[in-house]
Amino acid sequence: MYYREEVHSFKTVTVLMTGAGRGIGKRLAIGFATQGARVGLLARSKPELDLCQLEIEHAGGNALRIRADVSDYEQVAASVERMRVHFGSPVQVLVCAAAMQGPIGPFTETNKKMWDEVIHTNLIGVMNACRAVLPGMIQQRSGKIIALTSGTGSQARPNLAIYAATKAAVVSFVESVAEEVRDHNVQINCMAPGASYTHMTDQILAAGDRAGWREIEEAQQVRLTGGTTAEKQIELALFLASEQSNHISGRLIHVQDDWKKLRDGSLKADQFMLRRVQKI
């Protein structure tokens, strides 16, 4: 069951979803639209955007297609303005789901041009989107930002070093910006959605030995089971976008964490941080 609280409604809430054309971004876009949010679907692929919008509208939701590249700040800023004009209100919730896996294999064998593309999509793309929406959120003294990361954000992932580096960088970026905007009633967090069957799963399987046996085993398991369910991912995203999480900012929360306790509880200083300190 999706996260539903009487004290918070997503009806008429304006949500910008980057990477909305496929994968987890598409799942979350449909989830927010199902709860009544007005969703801006941002991605580079027109056919994927068309299909996502069609699915949302057939279910009675409200969505706007926006074809743009997150690595280009001017395109992202124009997309934010287009949403403001179309929906009549600024972006209230930003979900950064756009990402690419990049080169798979030993770091010493990777191509630098591919590094640049991964970094500009996974890290600079998040920065661009945050930079575009934050002035409006600060002015309104209200806003929620969710940046998707992964377990890679806090642990090593050999043969996917560039991807791992960008995800860890996103977490550190979120922690820092959260402190800058805390007094403006804007919350920004990272969400680790768990392993799900997406095109990235197929990329790992196609890479074979270059991915390493651990990655292959996990990808095979995810392909067999489907991985983390859409319901769990949407439930956590809705919570982080709701007023129930106003006391949470600058944190990395995994879909498998016991995060429901956070609805009414307080956070310790080192809880759900990138640099977790284990006390001995």
N, C-alpha and C positions, 0 to 999 in steps of 0.2 A: 504494500500500500504506500502511495506517495505521501510525503510529509504535508499534513493539513493541520493548521492551527486556527482557531476562531479569531485570535488576536491579529492575524496577519492574512491579508488577501493579496493575491497576485493579479487580480482583475485590474486592468488599465495600467499595470506596471510596465514600463518600457525596458526591454532587455535586449542588449546587443550581444550576439553570439558569434564569435569568430570561429572559423573552421566548421561552419554549420552544414557543409555539404555532405558530409559522410562521417562515419565512425561515431565516437563518443559525442562530438559536437552536435551532430544531428540528433542523437538520442536526447541530449539535454534540451535542445531547441524544441523538440516535440513535447518533452515533459513540461517545460515552462508554458508553452502555448496551451497545453491541456488544462493548466491551472488558471487560464484566463489572461496570461501576460501577452503583451504586444511585442512580438519578437522580430528583431532585425537579423536577417540571415546573411552573414558575410562570409564569402568564400571566393575562390578564383574560377571555379567551374560552373558555367551557366547551366548545363544539363543537371548537375547535382543540386544546384539551388532550386531549379524549377521543380524537381521531384520532391524536395523537402517541403517547399511551399505548398505544393499540391496535397501532400499527405496531411499537413497541418490544417489547411482550409477544408479538406474533406471531413476532418474531425471537428469542424466548427471553430477552429482557431484563427488567429489574426497574425499574419507574417508579411514582412517586406523583404524582397530579394535585393541584395546589394553585392554586386560583383566588384571585388577589390582585393588588393594584395596587402596583407598586413605588414609586409616589409617596407612598404612605401607610406611614409607618414602623411603626405598630402592626400592620398587616397583614403586613408583611415579617417582623417579629420573631416574630409568631405562626406564620408559615410555617416559620421556622427551628426553632422549638420542636416543631412538628408533625413535621418530619423526624427530629428527635432521638428522639422517642417512637416513631415508626413504624419507623425503621431501627435503633434502639438505639445510635446513635452521633451525635455532632455533625457538622455540615457540615465536610467536609475540603477540598472544592474548591468555590469559588464562581465561576460564569461569568456576568458581567453582559452579557446580549445584548439586553435590552429597550430599545427606542428607537423614536422616531418622527421623520419627516422634517420635519414642520411646514410652515409657509407657504413657497411657492415664488414668487419674484418679487422685485422691488426692495424693499429694506428699508423705504424710506419709504412703501411701500404696504401694509405688513403690519399685522395686527391684534394689539394688545398681549395680548389674551386668549390668542391662539395662541402667543405667546412663552412665556407662563407654563406652558402645557401641555407644550411641548417641553422647557423647562428642568427642570420637575419630573419628567418621565419620563427624559430622557437624562442629566441630571446629579444631581439630588436622588435619583433612583432608584438610581444607583450608590452614592451616599453612604449611603442607607438600608440597602442590602443589605450593604455593607461594615461598617457600624456594628453590624448584627445578628449577623454571623458572627465578627467579629474577637475579641471577648472569649473565645469558646470556643476559637478557634485559638491565641490567646496562652496560655490555660491549658494546652492540650495541647502547646504548643511545636511546633506543626506546622500548616501550612495553605498553601493556594494560592488566589490570587484572580486572575482574568483578566477585564479589562474590555475589551469590544470598542469599538474606535474606527474610524477610517478615515484615508485620506490627508488628509481634511479636518482631522484633528487637528494637522497641521503645515504646511498650506498654505491659501491663500485659495480660497474657493468662492463666487463672486458669485451672487446670487439664491437662495442657501441660507445666508444669513449667520447665522441663529439656530441652525440645525443645526450649522454649522461652529464657532460659538462654544461650544456645549455639548461637542462632541467634543474641542476643544482644552482646555477646562476639565477634562474627565475625565483627560486625560493629565497635566496639572499636578497634579491631585489625587492621582493614583496615584504620581507621583514623590515627592510630599511624604509620603504615608502610608507608602510603602515605607521611608523613612528612620526613621520612628517605630517600625516593627515589625521592623526588620532583626535586632535582637538577640534576638528571640523566635522565630527560625527560621520566620517567615512571609514568603512571597514574593508580591508583587503586581505585575502587569505589564499593559500594554496590548497588545492584539493587533489589528492592522489586517488584516481577512480578505480584502481585495480586493473588487473589484466583482463582485457576483453577481446573478442574476436573481431579484428579489423584488418584493413589492408596491410598494416604493419606486421601482423601475424604471418601473413602469406609471404611478405618480404623476407622474414627471418627463415622460414621454411625453405624458400627458394635459394637462400644463401648457403644452405648446407653447412659443411664443416667450417666455413669462414665465420659463422655465427657462434660456434662453440656448442658442446653437447648440452650444457645447462639451458641455453636459450632454445635449442631445438626441442628438448624435452618439455619445457614450459609451453612453447608454441603449439606442440602437438596436443598437449593436454587442453589448452585453451580452445583449439579448433574442435576438439572432441566434445567439450562441455559447454562451450560458449563463453566461459569465464564469468566474471562478475556480472550480475544481472543489471539490466537497465533500471529496474525499480530501485535498487540500492544506490546507484549512482545519482539518479534524479532526486531521491529522498535527501541525500546529503547536500546536493547543490541547492535545493529549495530551502533547506535549513540555513545554509550560509548566506542565502540571499534574503532571508527574512529578518524581521525585527527581533526574533528570538536569539539571534547570534550577535546582537549589537555589542556585547561585551567581549567578543572574540575578534582579534585582528592581528595580522602578522604571524599567523600560524600555518603549519602544514598538517592537514588532517586527512588521514587515509580512510577510505570507505569501510575498511575492516576494523577501524578503531571503534571503541565503545563511546562514540561521540554523542550519543543521545543523552548521556549524563551531563553534558555541557549545557543543555537547555536551561537548567536551573542552578547549575553549579558554577563555582569560580575556577579560574585557571591559575596554576602555579607558574612562576616566572619561567621555568625551563621546560614546561610542558608543551609538546607538539612543536618544538622548534627544530630547525635544521641541525644546529650544533647541540645535540642532546648530550648532557654531561651525566655519565653514570657514576653515582657516588658509591665508593667502596667502603 
